[in-house]
């Protein structure tokens, strides 16, 4: 017997009917044979495979047996979630690296170096790794070159080649991931910021700006800032700009396009423990949680924090500190063993050398928000900050202590220099006892800790992702039956609490459950800054913002993050990447698939909503077929012959044509909602209407009963009609950030967390 979409019944049973978790495991991580057929049906089989592979690197049979047992304990019940490449490749025979991402340097300012980068990156993608690259080394536009062109096209012009290289190389059904960075003082910085505002440009890369303290101070002081390039070959090129002009360009792009991200580069360099002996970091991996040296790599895994809560939701709820310490120690060794197991699986010899000499690992966490809810602590409370500070101090101290023990047993990392390492600011801030052990034994790993996106891994474990708040308590999903009915699926912890407490829906949750959109940005930044003190690498984090967020508010978030000691942060304003997502090739293919046109019957049922916009009455009528699908929309505004009447009537006709070709009215709503006209913002009975298109979208929502606006829709006969609510996300709130449409399953369940997209329906993620 098979479960949904070909999932074996035993797989579905293991996940207690959670089809999403079962699908992610079976389709992404279950071991396959040479024909591509799954040979694992249960996560327990995967855990045994991984534990056996990684225990085999131990020096003798006794150690192998000991650590086989310990690693199985660690992996069981998803106490620890390894990086996706580890789950996919450990114990398999594939030619694939177990390390998620690498930094590939552009070695110098030459055309040969650029195309060597493309070759090395393509090789890395073919082994399953993502890539980070920095273009600050390339001369700016207009600089002289020694060829027939006479003048360089600039650093930004080569981003398209880098992006297309990423797109060209497949990785078991997905494409490679790429981060491109540039220094804020590069003369091409304005072009870099704007390059992705054309949605057809640099489609296959994330971009971020390496921002310096000098620049941030100039912004604060409203001073000037010098853009500068010089490399001994090209004469120094300088120009001075107003710091706030550059800042405003940067934050406006972040607000409107969700890119570029900001990396506070001086903070990164100042607090990196690897700034010596050729291990100096030059850029980050694609999700930005790992600043890396040239050819360095990400070796990732996450502790599942909610697993370690005893007596959850009760007055006696508490952490299992002993269990968490045990899991932390085992995880440090687990990730160190990954480096040995993977030594001959790197795409490039230079990567093998860099990784082997530094032995950098990236132990992180997932489920922070779920853990706090189990402990009855609100995510945005002072109590949460104090508890999290204690928690991450414990994880940091335990991890470093275990690395000193590993150094005593197996030797420190080859480039370890005791005097230099102990002089690093992050290391100086460790406890006296830890520093003494480093002095005595050395360290096995140059850096140990990170906070990475745990997209698919969190779906497997049934937790919130990384250190992010719970995005939403529930999502509306369309059934796969012919009826195409909508039903609600709940966040796993919400479902668990509802079952324990006997409540029937997520509206009655206690206040220690709090969704992301109800947590203000200041609280998010404070939480990230608190955690960053205890993380020697960086944190991948996203602050989701409502559609009406201003440029100034985005600037305040970035400025406060810099002051809080964060190494970087990403903001995502609702709707700012919709065009980019829709341009995905799978989305286009789905949109181009012809469907049979709907045929109108003689009688349809309709609802009409009246709103006041620009001192005019706007009437929006939606007619429904027998399956309650919207099939026609009539829009009327203004007097006969007026421009308002003509264009609103035209909008209604176009919407109707789309719906009669089996289009989804929700797509229309998403497209129109939030469109602004500076001179036409209106209010109608408590509802803010930004423009006529925005009002049309909100009127359509009212006819469908999927809004919390306090306006009652009218029937065609003018009688009161009851509105039936179809979806709730964290308790309906106009400030909630709605999920986007997934390019894989096409459901409106794609959320942007930790700098990465993850679908809550099918588990699709842009991060492994």
C-alpha positions in Angstrom: 0.0 0.0 0.0 1.3 3.5 -0.8 0.6 6.8 0.8 0.0 10.1 -1.0 2.2 10.9 -4.1 3.9 7.5 -3.9 5.1 7.7 -0.3 5.3 4.2 1.3 2.8 3.6 4.1 5.5 2.8 6.5 7.2 6.1 5.8 3.9 8.0 6.4 3.3 6.0 9.6 6.8 6.9 10.9 5.9 10.6 10.5 2.5 9.9 12.2 0.6 11.0 9.1 2.7 14.1 8.5 2.7 13.9 4.7 5.0 16.9 4.3 7.8 15.5 6.5 7.4 12.1 5.0 7.6 13.5 1.5 10.8 15.6 2.3 12.5 12.5 3.7 11.5 10.1 1.0 12.1 12.4 -2.0 15.2 14.3 -0.8 17.2 12.1 1.6 16.2 8.4 1.3 19.1 6.4 -0.1 18.7 5.5 -3.8 20.1 2.7 -5.8 21.9 3.0 -9.2 18.5 3.3 -10.9 17.5 6.2 -8.8 15.0 4.1 -6.8 14.6 4.7 -3.0 15.9 1.8 -0.9 15.3 3.5 2.4 11.8 3.9 3.7 12.4 5.0 7.3 14.5 7.8 8.8 15.9 5.2 11.2 17.6 3.5 8.2 19.1 6.9 7.2 20.3 7.5 10.7 22.0 4.1 10.8 23.6 4.7 7.4 25.0 8.1 8.5 26.2 6.9 11.9 28.0 3.9 10.4 29.7 6.0 7.7 31.0 8.7 10.1 32.0 6.3 12.9 34.2 4.5 10.4 36.8 7.3 10.4 37.7 6.5 14.1 41.1 5.0 14.6 40.2 1.5 15.8 37.3 -1.0 16.1 36.5 -0.2 19.7 36.2 3.5 18.9 34.2 2.8 15.8 31.7 0.7 17.8 31.5 3.3 20.5 30.8 6.2 18.2 28.4 4.2 16.0 26.2 3.7 19.1 26.6 7.4 20.2 25.9 8.8 16.7 22.8 6.7 16.4 21.6 8.1 19.8 22.4 11.6 18.6 20.5 11.2 15.3 17.5 9.3 16.6 14.2 11.3 16.9 16.0 14.2 15.1 17.8 15.3 18.3 20.4 16.6 15.9 19.7 17.4 12.2 22.8 17.2 10.0 23.1 19.4 6.9 21.2 18.3 3.9 24.4 17.2 2.0 25.3 14.9 4.9 21.9 13.3 5.0 21.9 12.9 1.3 25.5 11.6 0.8 26.9 10.0 4.0 27.2 6.2 3.3 26.2 6.6 -0.3 28.4 5.8 -3.3 27.6 9.1 -5.1 30.3 11.5 -6.3 29.0 14.2 -4.0 30.5 16.4 -1.3 28.9 16.3 2.2 29.7 20.0 2.7 26.9 22.4 1.7 28.9 25.3 0.4 32.3 26.7 -0.5 33.9 30.0 -1.1 35.6 30.2 -4.5 37.9 33.2 -4.9 38.5 35.3 -8.0 42.3 35.2 -7.6 43.1 38.5 -9.4 41.8 41.2 -11.6 42.0 39.4 -14.9 39.8 37.8 -17.5 41.6 34.5 -16.9 40.8 34.6 -13.2 37.1 35.3 -13.9 36.7 32.3 -16.1 38.8 30.1 -13.8 36.2 31.1 -11.1 33.5 29.9 -13.5 35.3 26.6 -14.1 36.0 25.9 -10.4 32.5 26.9 -9.4 30.9 24.7 -12.1 33.0 21.8 -10.7 31.8 22.6 -7.2 28.1 22.7 -8.3 28.5 19.4 -10.0 29.5 17.8 -6.6 26.5 19.3 -4.9 28.1 22.4 -3.3 27.0 26.0 -3.3 29.4 28.8 -3.8 30.2 32.3 -2.5 32.3 34.7 -4.5 33.4 38.3 -4.0 33.9 40.7 -6.9 35.6 43.6 -5.1 38.9 42.6 -6.6 37.7 43.4 -10.1 38.4 46.9 -11.6 35.4 49.3 -11.9 33.6 50.3 -15.1 35.6 52.7 -17.2 39.0 51.6 -15.8 41.7 51.1 -18.5 42.4 47.5 -19.7 45.2 46.2 -21.9 43.0 44.9 -24.8 41.0 46.1 -27.7 38.2 47.3 -25.5 40.4 50.0 -23.9 38.0 50.4 -21.0 36.6 47.8 -18.6 32.9 47.0 -18.5 33.3 46.8 -14.7 32.9 44.3 -11.9 29.1 44.2 -12.1 29.2 43.2 -15.8 30.7 39.8 -14.9 27.9 38.9 -12.4 25.7 37.6 -15.3 28.4 35.1 -16.3 28.7 33.9 -12.7 24.9 33.6 -12.3 24.5 31.7 -15.6 27.3 29.3 -14.6 25.3 28.5 -11.4 22.1 28.0 -13.4 23.8 25.7 -16.0 24.9 23.0 -13.5 22.2 20.7 -12.1 22.3 19.0 -8.6 19.9 16.1 -8.4 16.9 18.1 -9.6 18.0 21.5 -8.3 20.4 24.2 -9.3 23.5 25.5 -7.5 23.4 28.3 -5.0 25.5 31.4 -5.3 26.3 34.5 -3.2 28.0 37.4 -4.9 29.4 40.2 -2.6 31.1 43.5 -3.1 32.7 46.0 -0.8 30.7 49.1 -0.1 33.6 51.3 -1.1 33.9 49.8 -4.6 33.3 52.5 -7.3 30.7 50.2 -9.0 28.6 49.9 -5.8 25.6 51.8 -7.2 25.4 49.5 -10.2 25.8 46.5 -8.0 22.9 47.5 -5.8 20.6 48.0 -8.8 21.6 45.0 -10.9 18.8 42.7 -9.7 16.0 45.4 -10.1 15.7 44.0 -13.6 14.2 40.6 -12.8 15.9 39.0 -15.8 19.4 39.9 -14.5 21.6 37.8 -12.2 18.6 35.5 -11.5 20.6 32.7 -10.0 22.5 34.5 -7.2 21.9 36.2 -3.9 23.8 39.4 -3.5 25.1 41.3 -0.5 27.2 44.3 0.3 30.1 44.2 2.6 29.5 47.3 4.7 32.3 48.9 6.8 32.2 50.7 10.1 33.6 53.8 8.3 30.6 53.8 6.0 28.0 53.3 8.8 29.6 56.1 10.9 29.5 58.4 7.8 25.8 57.6 7.4 25.2 58.5 11.1 27.1 61.8 10.7 25.6 62.6 7.3 29.1 62.9 6.0 30.9 62.0 2.8 32.3 58.6 1.9 35.0 57.8 -0.6 34.7 55.0 -3.2 38.1 53.7 -4.0 39.8 51.1 -6.2 43.5 50.4 -6.7 45.5 47.3 -7.1 49.0 48.3 -8.2 48.1 47.6 -11.9 45.3 50.1 -12.2 46.0 53.5 -10.8 43.9 54.4 -7.8 40.3 55.5 -8.8 38.5 57.6 -6.3 35.3 59.5 -6.1 33.4 60.9 -3.1 29.7 60.5 -2.5 27.3 61.5 0.2 27.1 58.6 2.5 23.3 58.9 3.0 22.8 59.0 -0.8 24.5 55.6 -1.0 22.7 54.4 2.1 19.3 55.4 0.8 19.9 53.7 -2.5 20.9 50.5 -0.6 18.0 50.4 1.8 15.4 51.3 -0.8 16.6 48.4 -3.0 16.4 46.1 0.1 12.8 47.3 0.8 11.6 47.1 -2.8 13.6 44.0 -4.0 14.7 42.2 -0.8 18.3 42.6 -2.1 21.1 43.3 -1.5 21.6 42.0 2.0 24.0 43.7 4.3 27.1 42.2 5.9 28.7 44.2 8.6 32.2 43.3 7.4 34.3 44.9 10.1 32.2 43.2 12.7 32.7 39.9 10.9 36.5 40.4 10.6 36.9 41.7 14.1 35.1 38.7 15.7 36.4 36.0 13.3 38.8 33.6 15.1 40.5 32.6 11.9 42.2 35.9 10.9 45.7 34.5 10.6 47.9 32.1 8.6 45.9 32.4 5.4 42.5 31.6 7.0 41.3 35.2 6.7 37.6 35.3 5.6 36.9 36.9 2.2 33.2 36.5 1.7 30.4 34.1 2.8 28.4 31.1 1.6 25.1 31.7 -0.2 23.0 32.0 2.9 25.6 34.2 4.6 25.9 32.3 7.9 29.5 31.2 7.2 32.2 33.8 6.5 34.9 31.7 4.9 38.5 31.9 3.7 39.4 31.1 0.1 38.2 27.6 -0.7 36.8 27.2 2.8 33.6 25.2 3.3 30.4 24.8 5.4 30.1 21.7 7.6 26.7 22.1 9.0 24.4 20.5 11.6 21.7 21.7 14.1 20.7 20.8 17.6 16.9 20.4 17.8 16.2 22.5 20.8 12.6 21.7 21.5 13.5 18.0 21.9 15.4 18.9 25.1 12.4 20.5 26.9 11.0 18.4 29.8 7.3 18.6 30.8 6.5 21.1 28.0 3.7 23.7 28.4 3.5 23.0 32.2 4.5 25.2 35.1 7.4 22.8 35.6 8.7 23.0 32.0 12.5 23.1 31.9 15.5 22.3 29.8 17.2 18.9 29.9 20.6 20.6 30.3 22.5 17.3 30.8 20.9 15.9 27.6 21.7 19.0 25.6 25.3 19.1 26.8 25.7 15.4 25.8 24.2 16.1 22.3 26.4 19.2 21.9 29.6 17.2 22.6 28.6 14.4 20.3 27.7 16.9 17.6 31.1 18.5 17.7 32.7 15.2 17.1 30.1 14.2 14.5 30.9 17.3 12.4 34.7 16.9 12.9 34.3 13.3 11.6 32.4 14.6 8.5 35.6 16.5 7.6 37.7 13.3 7.6 35.0 11.2 5.8 34.7 13.9 3.2 38.5 14.5 2.7 38.5 12.9 -0.8 35.1 14.1 -1.8 35.9 17.7 -2.4 35.4 19.0 -5.9 38.8 20.8 -5.9 42.2 20.0 -4.5 42.4 23.6 -3.1 39.2 22.9 -1.1 40.6 19.8 0.3 43.7 21.7 1.5 41.9 24.7 2.9 39.3 22.6 4.8 41.8 20.1 6.1 44.1 22.8 7.4 41.4 24.8 9.3 38.9 22.1 10.1 36.1 24.7 10.4 32.7 23.3 11.5 29.2 24.9 11.8 27.2 23.6 14.7 23.9 25.5 15.0 20.4 25.0 16.3 16.8 24.8 15.1 13.5 25.1 16.7 14.3 28.1 19.0 10.8 29.5 18.8 9.2 26.1 19.5 11.5 25.6 22.5 10.5 28.9 24.0 6.8 28.1 23.5 7.3 24.8 25.2 8.9 26.6 28.1 6.0 29.1 28.2 8.3 32.0 27.3 7.3 34.7 24.8 9.8 35.1 22.0 9.8 38.9 22.3 10.1 39.1 26.1 13.1 40.1 28.3 12.8 36.6 29.8 13.5 35.1 26.4 16.6 37.2 25.9 18.0 36.2 29.3 17.2 32.6 28.8 18.7 32.5 25.2 21.8 34.3 26.5 22.3 31.5 29.0 21.5 28.8 26.5 24.0 29.9 23.8 26.7 30.6 26.4 26.3 26.9 27.5 26.4 25.6 23.8 29.5 27.8 23.1 31.4 26.8 26.2 30.6 23.1 25.7 31.5 23.1 22.0 34.9 24.8 22.6 35.6 22.5 25.5 34.9 19.4 23.4 37.1 20.8 20.6 40.0 21.1 23.1 39.4 17.4 24.1 39.4 16.4 20.4 42.6 18.3 19.9 44.1 16.4 22.8 43.0 13.1 21.3 43.5 13.7 17.6 45.7 16.9 17.4 44.8 20.5 16.7 43.9 21.8 13.3 47.2 22.1 11.2 47.3 25.9 11.0 46.6 26.4 14.7 48.9 29.0 16.3 48.3 29.2 20.1 49.4 32.8 20.6 47.6 34.1 17.6 44.4 32.2 18.3 44.2 33.2 21.9 44.6 36.9 20.8 41.4 36.8 18.7 38.7 38.9 20.4 36.0 36.2 20.3 38.5 33.7 21.9 39.5 36.3 24.5 35.9 36.6 25.6 35.7 32.8 26.4 35.8 31.7 30.0 39.2 31.5 31.7 38.8 27.7 32.0 38.2 27.3 28.3 41.1 29.5 27.3 43.4 27.5 29.7 42.4 24.3 27.9 43.0 25.9 24.5 46.5 26.8 25.7 47.1 23.3 27.0 45.6 21.2 24.2 45.0 23.5 21.3 41.7 23.4 19.3 40.6 20.8 16.8 38.6 23.4 14.8 39.4 27.0 13.9 35.7 27.9 14.3 32.8 25.8 15.6 29.4 27.6 15.6 26.9 29.1 13.2 23.2 29.6 12.8 22.2 28.3 9.3 18.8 28.0 7.7 17.4 24.6 8.5 14.7 24.5 5.9 14.2 20.9 4.9 15.7 19.7 8.2 13.1 21.6 10.2 10.3 20.1 8.1 11.7 16.7 8.9 12.0 17.4 12.6 8.6 19.2 12.7 10.0 22.4 14.2 10.3 26.1 13.6 13.4 27.0 11.5 16.7 28.0 13.1 16.3 31.0 15.5 13.3 32.4 13.5 9.9 32.9 15.2 7.1 30.7 14.1 6.1 32.1 10.7 2.4 31.2 11.0 0.4 28.9 13.2 -1.5 27.5 10.2 -1.6 27.5 6.4 -4.4 27.0 4.0 -3.7 24.1 1.6 -5.6 23.0 -1.5 -6.6 19.3 -1.6 -5.5 17.1 -4.4 -9.0 15.8 -5.0 -11.2 17.0 -7.9 -13.1 19.2 -5.5 -10.0 21.4 -4.9 -11.3 22.2 -1.5 -9.1 24.2 0.9 -8.2 22.9 4.3 -6.0 24.1 7.1 -2.7 22.5 8.2 -1.2 23.6 11.5 2.4 24.2 12.6 3.4 20.9 14.3 3.9 22.4 17.8 0.5 24.2 17.5 -1.1 20.9 16.6 0.6 19.2 19.6 -0.6 21.9 22.0 -4.2 21.8 20.6 -4.2 18.0 21.1 -2.9 18.3 24.7 -5.1 21.2 25.7 -8.3 20.2 23.9 -8.7 23.5 22.1 -10.2 23.3 18.6 -8.3 26.0 16.6 -5.3 28.3 16.8 -7.3 31.4 17.8 -7.3 30.2 21.4 -3.6 29.7 21.9 -2.0 31.2 25.0 0.2 34.3 24.6 3.5 32.4 24.8 2.7 31.4 21.2 3.5 34.4 19.1 3.8 34.4 15.2 6.5 36.3 13.4 4.4 39.2 12.2 3.5 40.1 15.8 7.1 40.4 16.8 8.6 43.9 16.1 11.9 44.3 14.3 13.6 45.7 17.4 12.9 42.5 19.3 14.2 40.4 16.4 17.4 42.4 16.2 17.9 42.2 20.0 17.5 38.4 19.9 20.0 38.1 17.0 22.5 40.4 18.7 22.3 38.4 21.9 22.9 35.1 20.1 25.7 36.5 17.9 27.8 37.1 21.0 28.1 33.4 21.4 28.6 32.4 17.7 32.1 32.5 16.2 30.7 32.5 12.6 27.5 34.3 11.6 23.8 34.0 11.6 21.4 33.7 8.7 18.3 35.6 9.7 15.3 37.2 7.9 13.1 39.9 9.3 9.7 39.6 7.5 7.9 42.9 7.1 4.4 43.9 6.0 3.9 45.4 2.6 3.5 49.0 3.9 7.0 49.1 5.5 8.8 52.3 4.7 12.3 52.8 3.4 13.1 54.6 6.7 11.9 51.7 8.8 14.2 49.3 6.8 17.1 51.7 7.4 16.4 51.8 11.1 16.4 48.0 11.2 19.8 47.8 9.5 21.3 50.6 11.7 20.1 48.9 14.9 21.5 45.5 13.8 24.9 47.1 13.2 24.8 48.7 16.7 23.6 45.4 18.3 26.7 43.6 17.0 25.0 41.5 14.3 27.2 40.4 11.5 24.4 40.7 8.9 20.7 40.7 8.5 18.1 40.4 5.7 14.8 42.1 5.5 11.9 40.7 3.4 9.0 43.0 2.7 5.9 41.2 1.6 5.6 41.1 -2.1 9.1 42.4 -2.8 10.2 39.3 -4.6 6.9 38.1 -6.2 8.0 38.9 -9.7 11.3 37.0 -9.2 9.5 34.0 -7.9 7.0 34.0 -10.7 9.8 34.1 -13.3 11.0 30.7 -12.1 11.1 28.3 -15.1 8.7 25.8 -13.5 6.2 28.6 -12.8 6.4 29.7 -16.4 5.9 26.2 -17.7 2.9 25.8 -15.4 1.4 29.1 -16.6 1.9 28.1 -20.2 0.0 24.8 -19.9 -3.3 25.2 -21.8 -6.4 24.3 -19.9 -10.0 23.9 -21.1 -11.9 27.2 -21.0 -14.8 27.4 -18.5 -18.3 27.5 -20.0 -20.8 29.9 -18.5 -24.1 28.7 -17.3 -27.3 30.8 -17.4 -27.3 31.7 -13.8 -24.5 32.5 -11.4 -24.5 33.6 -7.7 -22.9 36.9 -6.9 -21.8 39.3 -4.2 -21.2 43.0 -4.5 -19.0 45.2 -2.3 -19.1 49.0 -2.2 -16.1 51.0 -1.1 -15.3 54.7 -1.1 -12.1 55.5 -3.0 -10.9 59.0 -4.0 -14.3 60.4 -3.0 -15.9 58.1 -5.5 -18.0 54.9 -5.0 -16.4 51.8 -6.2 -18.6 48.7 -6.8 -17.0 45.3 -7.2 -19.2 42.3 -8.1 -17.9 38.8 -8.0 -19.9 36.0 -9.6 -19.4 32.4 -8.4 -19.9 29.1 -10.2 -21.5 26.0 -8.7 -18.2 25.0 -7.1 -17.9 28.4 -5.4 -15.1 29.5 -7.8 -15.0 33.2 -8.8 -15.7 33.3 -12.6 -16.7 36.8 -13.4 -15.8 40.2 -11.9 -17.7 43.5 -12.8 -16.2 46.7 -11.6 -17.9 50.1 -11.7 -16.6 53.5 -10.7 -17.4 57.0 -11.9 -19.9 58.3 -14.3 -20.6 57.2 -17.9 -17.8 58.4 -20.2 -15.3 59.1 -17.4 -11.8 57.7 -17.5 -12.4 56.1 -14.1 -15.3 54.1 -15.4 -13.5 53.0 -18.6 -10.4 51.7 -16.9 -12.2 50.0 -14.0 -14.5 48.3 -16.4 -11.5 47.2 -18.4 -9.8 45.8 -15.3 -13.0 43.8 -14.6 -13.1 42.4 -18.1 -9.5 41.3 -18.0 -9.9 39.7 -14.6 -13.0 37.8 -15.9 -11.1 36.6 -19.0 -8.3 35.3 -16.8 -10.8 33.5 -14.4 -12.7 31.9 -17.3 -9.4 30.4 -18.4 -9.3 28.7 -15.0 -7.1 31.3 -13.4 -7.0 31.7 -9.6 -8.6 34.8 -8.2 -6.1 34.7 -5.4 -3.3 35.4 -7.9 -5.3 38.5 -9.0 -5.6 39.7 -5.4 -1.9 39.2 -4.8 -1.0 41.2 -8.0 -3.3 44.1 -7.2 -3.0 44.3 -3.4 -0.6 46.9 -2.2 -0.3 48.9 -5.4 0.0 52.5 -4.3 -0.9 55.9 -5.7 0.6 58.7 -3.6 -2.3 61.1 -4.1 -5.2 58.6 -3.7 -4.9 56.9 -0.3 -8.4 56.5 1.2 -10.0 55.1 4.3 -13.4 53.4 4.3 -14.7 52.2 7.7 -11.3 51.5 9.1 -9.8 49.9 5.9 -6.8 51.7 4.3 -7.1 51.7 0.5 -3.9 52.7 -1.2 -5.3 53.0 -4.7 -8.2 51.8 -6.9 -6.3 48.5 -7.8 -5.6 47.9 -4.0 -9.3 48.6 -3.3 -10.4 46.1 -6.0 -8.1 43.4 -4.4 -9.6 44.0 -0.9 -13.1 44.0 -2.3 -12.5 40.6 -3.9 -11.2 39.3 -0.6 -14.4 40.5 1.1 -16.5 38.7 -1.5 -14.6 35.5 -0.8 -14.7 35.9 3.0 -10.9 35.6 3.5 -10.3 38.9 5.2 -10.7 40.3 8.7 -11.9 43.7 7.5 -15.0 44.8 9.4 -17.1 45.6 6.3 -20.0 43.3 5.5 -20.3 42.3 1.8 -23.7 42.9 0.2 -25.6 40.5 -2.0 -26.9 41.6 -5.4 -30.3 42.1 -3.7 -28.7 44.4 -1.1 -29.2 41.9 1.7 -26.6 41.0 4.3 -24.5 37.9 3.4 -22.6 35.8 5.8 -18.8 35.7 5.2 -17.1 32.4 5.7 -13.4 32.5 6.7 -11.2 30.1 4.7 -7.8 30.7 6.0 -6.0 31.9 9.1 -2.3 32.5 9.4 -1.3 33.0 13.0 -4.7 34.6 13.7 -5.7 36.9 10.8 -3.9 40.2 11.0 -3.5 42.9 8.4 0.3 43.1 9.3 0.8 39.4 8.6 3.3 38.6 5.9 1.6 36.1 3.5 3.5 33.2 2.1 4.4 33.3 -1.6 3.6 30.7 -4.3 6.0 27.8 -4.4 7.7 27.2 -7.8 7.6 23.4 -7.1 4.1 22.6 -5.9 2.5 26.0 -6.8 0.8 26.3 -3.4 0.8 29.7 -1.6 3.0 28.3 1.2 6.6 29.5 0.4 8.1 31.4 3.3 11.3 33.4 3.5 13.2 32.5 6.7 16.9 32.6 7.7 17.7 34.1 4.3 16.3 31.2 2.4 12.9 30.1 0.9 11.2 27.0 2.3 7.8 25.6 1.3 5.6 24.5 4.2 3.6 22.3 1.8 6.2 20.2 -0.2 9.5 21.0 1.6 11.0 22.8 -1.4 14.0 24.9 -0.4 16.7 26.9 -2.1 19.1 25.8 0.6 20.1 22.2 1.1 
